[in-house]
Amino acid sequence: MTIAELHANEELRRHEFPVCREKVYLAHAGVCPLPRRVADAMAARVNAAQQDDQEASLPHNYIADTRRLAAAAIRAQPEEIAFVGPTSTALSYLAAGLNWRKGHNVVVYQDDYPSNVYPWMALEERGVEVRFVPAKELGRIRLLDIQFTVDTNTKVVALASCHFLGGWRLNLEAIGKWLRAQNILFCVDGIQTLGAFPTLAPHFDLMAADAHKWLLGPCAAGIMYVRREVQDALKPIVHGWHNVKCPGFVTQDSLEFRNDARRYEAGTHNLVGLAGLRAAFALLEEVGIENIAQELARKRNWLAPAIAAKGYEVLNPETPPENTGGLVTFTRHGDNLAALQAKLANQGIIASLRQTRDGRQWLRFSPHFYNTDTELHRAVELL
């Protein structure tokens, strides 16, 4: 299946993405609707679980194959992938598991999504200094801003791969290369790019991303990536039968963890969620992440000026190609944005309502590759 085939065949598009039958869904930066094949995979797993032990009914090597599929999507190794659930959980594991000492500092962006700020702020109780990287515009973080903020005591820089409101996508390659040269760990909240733009493991050390946005998968079925060379320095903070060795389910005299990223998976897997995750990765692999990225950039490059032409203020209206994300956020002084969102929803157009630190309300459009130009034109016309 290609993007061109989907856009040229409305019957196929509605079959693969049933939400298209009644809605123009422009909120993938929030929580996505499930594609048919993802929902079918989850339903098949539920049905199979009615007939047997839920784990025994899994096909041979099901978890291992899913792990390989996830690893291939970010150019990692399977032993670097852990299935721990939501992004918030994974980021908390990453923040709390490192060996911090008093005097260390971590660099974050205060106006990132809270899930990628709070786990690092919590480290202040351990004597860790939390530094906030500056940005001239919301989410518009450059390598220069990071270089200005770090020092010899910086242990980690933890940032989102794309800002959830500003739509500015980090240059992961440039930032990651520089940080590695400084021996500073780079932790990425990848939820706003995984499934939309290349989010590649060689450019960072740690990463977390749930499946329920651009990846087109179910909630609480994400991945956590830990570079192999970092795993010995990242202590598991949860303990159970799966990540601590217990042959024959017998408790041993000491804690001995698995020797790969499975050391962070304490207990039983979310089997239904992993079925959806597996189908989502397979779907995006078929379409091609580079093709998806090109299509999303094309959509944003049309949407931003089209919305601005209607008199709206657009966050980061112009971005270099390497920083272009998949979402557009906008507002207009004096407008009731909640009423506008409701008006759009009444016409079957689903957008997200958000607010910034100053209390201003904003609308956000985040179309995916299967949305058509006709749908986007209709949404803009209703503004």
C-alpha positions in Angstrom: 0.0 0.0 0.0 1.3 3.4 -0.9 0.2 6.9 0.0 -0.7 7.6 -3.7 -2.9 4.5 -3.8 -4.7 5.5 -0.7 -5.4 9.0 -1.9 -6.6 7.8 -5.3 -8.9 5.1 -3.9 -11.4 6.3 -1.4 -12.8 2.8 -0.9 -9.4 1.5 0.0 -8.7 4.5 2.3 -11.9 4.0 4.2 -11.3 0.3 4.5 -7.8 0.7 5.9 -8.8 3.7 8.1 -12.4 3.4 9.1 -12.4 6.8 10.8 -12.4 8.4 7.4 -16.0 7.2 6.8 -17.5 9.9 9.1 -14.7 12.1 10.3 -11.7 14.2 9.1 -9.3 13.2 11.9 -6.6 15.9 12.4 -5.5 15.1 16.0 -2.8 12.4 15.6 -0.5 14.4 17.9 -3.0 13.6 20.6 -4.5 10.1 20.5 -5.0 8.4 17.1 -7.9 6.3 15.9 -6.8 2.7 15.1 -6.3 1.5 11.6 -8.4 -1.5 10.7 -5.4 -3.9 10.6 -4.2 -2.8 14.0 -7.7 -3.2 15.5 -8.0 -6.6 13.8 -4.7 -7.8 15.2 -5.8 -6.8 18.7 -9.2 -8.5 18.3 -7.5 -11.7 17.0 -5.3 -11.8 20.1 -8.3 -11.3 22.4 -10.2 -14.1 20.6 -7.3 -16.5 20.8 -7.0 -15.8 24.5 -10.5 -17.1 25.1 -9.4 -20.6 24.1 -6.2 -21.1 26.1 -3.7 -19.7 28.5 -3.1 -16.2 27.2 0.6 -16.6 26.9 0.5 -20.2 25.6 -1.8 -19.1 22.7 0.9 -16.8 21.4 2.6 -17.9 18.1 6.2 -19.1 18.5 8.7 -16.2 19.1 5.9 -13.7 19.0 7.4 -11.3 21.6 10.9 -11.7 20.1 9.6 -11.0 16.6 7.8 -7.9 17.8 10.9 -6.7 19.5 12.9 -7.1 16.2 10.2 -5.2 14.3 10.4 -2.3 16.8 14.2 -2.3 16.7 14.3 -2.2 12.9 12.0 0.8 12.9 14.6 2.9 14.8 17.7 1.1 13.6 18.5 -0.4 16.9 19.2 -3.9 18.1 16.5 -6.1 19.6 18.4 -6.4 22.8 18.1 -2.6 23.2 14.3 -2.5 23.2 12.1 -2.9 26.2 8.3 -3.0 26.4 7.3 -1.1 29.5 4.1 0.7 28.4 3.4 4.4 28.4 5.9 7.1 27.6 5.6 8.5 31.1 6.5 5.2 32.7 9.5 4.7 30.5 10.8 8.2 31.0 10.4 7.8 34.7 12.4 4.5 34.5 15.1 6.3 32.6 15.4 9.3 34.9 15.3 7.4 38.1 17.6 4.5 37.1 20.7 6.4 36.3 23.5 6.8 38.9 23.2 10.4 39.9 25.3 12.2 42.4 25.0 15.6 44.1 26.3 18.2 41.8 25.1 16.6 38.6 22.7 18.5 36.4 20.2 17.6 33.8 19.0 19.9 31.0 15.4 19.9 30.0 12.9 22.3 28.3 10.4 23.5 30.8 7.6 23.9 28.1 8.0 20.3 26.8 5.1 18.0 27.5 5.0 17.4 31.3 5.8 13.7 30.9 9.3 14.7 29.8 9.8 17.3 32.5 8.4 16.0 35.8 10.6 12.8 36.0 13.7 14.9 35.7 12.4 17.6 38.1 11.9 14.8 40.7 15.7 14.3 40.7 16.1 17.6 42.7 15.4 15.5 45.8 18.6 13.6 45.1 20.6 16.8 44.8 20.5 17.0 41.0 20.2 20.5 39.5 17.6 20.9 36.8 18.4 23.4 34.1 16.0 24.7 31.5 17.3 25.2 28.0 16.1 28.6 26.6 14.2 28.9 23.3 13.3 32.2 21.5 10.0 30.7 20.3 8.0 27.9 21.7 9.8 24.6 21.3 12.3 26.1 18.8 15.5 24.5 20.3 18.7 24.6 18.5 22.1 23.0 19.2 23.4 26.4 20.1 20.8 26.7 22.9 21.9 23.4 24.3 25.6 24.3 24.1 24.8 27.4 26.0 23.1 25.5 28.8 25.3 22.5 29.5 28.6 22.3 31.5 31.0 19.7 32.7 28.5 18.5 35.4 25.7 17.9 32.9 24.9 14.2 32.9 21.8 14.1 30.6 20.1 16.3 28.1 16.4 15.2 27.9 14.3 16.7 25.2 11.3 15.9 23.0 12.1 15.0 19.4 9.3 17.4 18.2 7.5 20.0 20.4 3.9 19.0 20.9 2.6 22.5 20.2 5.3 24.4 18.3 5.8 21.6 15.8 9.6 22.2 15.8 11.5 19.0 15.2 14.9 18.6 16.7 17.9 17.9 14.6 18.6 14.7 16.4 21.7 13.8 14.4 23.5 17.1 15.0 22.5 17.4 18.7 23.3 13.7 19.4 26.7 13.8 17.7 27.7 16.9 19.7 26.5 15.5 23.0 28.2 12.2 22.5 31.5 14.0 21.9 31.0 15.7 25.3 30.2 12.4 27.0 26.7 13.7 27.9 23.7 11.2 27.6 20.9 12.2 25.2 17.4 11.1 26.2 14.6 11.6 23.7 10.9 11.7 24.2 10.1 10.4 20.7 6.3 10.2 20.8 5.8 13.1 18.4 8.0 11.7 15.7 8.0 7.9 16.0 5.8 6.8 13.0 6.0 10.2 11.4 9.6 11.0 10.8 12.9 9.0 11.1 13.7 8.7 14.8 17.0 6.8 14.7 18.8 5.2 17.6 22.3 6.0 16.5 21.5 9.7 17.3 20.6 9.2 21.0 21.3 7.0 24.0 17.8 6.7 25.5 14.3 7.0 24.1 10.7 6.4 25.0 7.6 6.6 22.9 4.1 5.2 23.2 2.2 4.0 20.2 -1.0 6.0 20.4 0.0 9.0 18.3 1.8 9.0 14.9 2.6 5.3 15.3 -1.1 4.5 14.9 -1.1 1.9 17.6 -2.9 1.3 20.9 -2.5 3.3 24.2 0.1 2.1 26.7 2.0 -0.1 24.2 5.1 1.9 23.6 8.8 1.1 23.4 11.8 2.1 25.6 15.2 2.2 23.9 18.4 1.9 25.9 21.7 1.8 24.0 23.6 -1.3 24.9 26.6 0.5 26.2 24.4 2.4 28.7 22.5 -0.5 30.1 25.0 -1.3 32.9 24.7 2.3 34.0 20.9 2.3 34.0 19.6 0.4 37.0 16.2 -1.2 36.9 13.9 0.4 39.4 11.2 -2.3 39.2 11.6 -5.9 40.1 9.7 -9.0 39.1 9.8 -12.6 37.8 10.6 -11.5 34.2 13.6 -9.2 34.7 15.2 -10.8 37.6 16.4 -14.4 37.0 14.3 -17.0 38.8 14.8 -20.4 37.3 11.7 -22.5 37.8 10.0 -19.5 39.4 12.1 -20.0 42.5 13.4 -16.9 44.3 17.2 -16.8 44.3 19.5 -15.6 47.0 20.5 -12.5 45.1 19.2 -10.2 42.3 20.6 -11.1 38.9 19.0 -9.1 36.1 18.7 -10.2 32.4 21.7 -9.0 30.4 19.8 -6.9 27.9 16.9 -4.4 27.8 14.5 -7.1 29.1 16.0 -6.2 32.5 13.5 -3.3 32.5 10.4 -5.5 31.9 9.5 -6.6 35.4 6.4 -8.6 34.7 3.9 -10.0 32.2 3.6 -8.2 28.9 0.6 -6.3 27.6 -0.1 -9.0 25.0 -3.1 -7.3 23.4 -1.3 -4.0 23.2 1.8 -5.6 21.7 -0.4 -7.2 19.0 -1.5 -3.7 18.0 2.0 -2.4 18.3 3.3 -5.1 16.0 0.6 -4.4 13.4 1.3 -0.7 13.6 5.0 -1.1 13.0 4.3 -3.5 10.1 1.8 -1.0 8.5 4.3 1.9 8.7 7.1 -0.2 7.4 4.9 -1.1 4.4 4.2 2.6 3.6 7.7 3.7 4.4 8.8 6.2 7.0 10.6 8.4 4.6 7.5 8.6 2.4 5.4 9.5 5.4 7.8 12.2 6.5 7.8 13.7 3.1 4.0 13.7 3.0 3.6 15.2 6.5 6.1 18.0 5.7 4.2 18.8 2.5 1.0 19.0 4.4 2.4 21.3 7.1 4.1 23.5 4.5 0.6 24.1 2.9 -1.4 24.3 6.1 0.7 26.9 8.0 0.5 29.7 5.4 -3.1 28.8 4.5 -4.2 29.2 8.2 -2.1 32.4 8.6 -3.9 33.8 5.5 -7.1 33.5 7.4 -5.8 35.9 10.1 -4.5 33.4 12.6 -1.2 33.4 14.5 0.7 30.2 13.7 3.4 28.9 16.0 6.7 28.5 14.2 5.1 29.3 10.8 8.3 28.7 8.9 10.8 25.9 9.7 13.9 24.6 7.9 13.3 21.2 6.3 15.3 19.4 9.0 13.1 20.9 11.7 9.6 20.6 10.1 7.2 18.5 12.1 3.8 17.2 11.4 1.5 19.5 13.3 0.3 23.1 13.1 -0.9 25.1 16.1 -2.7 28.4 15.8 -4.8 31.0 17.6 -6.4 34.4 17.0 -6.9 37.2 19.5 -10.4 37.5 20.7 -11.6 34.2 19.3 -13.3 31.5 21.4 -11.1 28.6 20.4 -13.2 26.1 22.4 -16.2 27.1 20.4 -14.3 26.9 17.2 -13.1 23.3 18.1 -16.8 22.4 18.8 -17.8 24.0 15.5 -15.3 21.9 13.6 -16.3 18.7 15.5 -19.9 19.3 14.6 -18.8 19.2 10.9 -16.8 16.0 11.6 -13.4 17.6 11.8 -11.4 16.6 14.8 -8.8 19.0 16.1 -7.0 19.4 19.5 -7.5 22.3 21.9 -4.4 23.2 24.0 -3.1 26.1 26.0 0.3 27.7 26.6 1.8 28.8 29.8 0.3 32.3 29.5 -3.2 30.8 29.5 -3.9 31.4 25.8 -5.9 28.8 23.9 -4.7 27.3 20.7 -6.0 24.8 18.1 -3.8 22.2 16.7 -4.1 20.3 13.4 -2.1 17.1 13.1 -3.0 15.2 10.0 -1.4 11.9 9.1 -0.4 10.5 5.7 -3.8 9.1 4.9 -5.6 12.4 5.2 -6.3 14.0 1.8 -5.8 17.5 0.5 -9.6 17.8 0.1 -10.0 17.2 3.9 -7.4 19.8 4.7 -9.0 22.4 2.4 -12.3 21.7 4.0 -10.9 22.2 7.5 -9.3 25.5 6.6 -12.4 26.8 4.9 -14.3 26.3 8.1 -11.9 28.4 10.2 
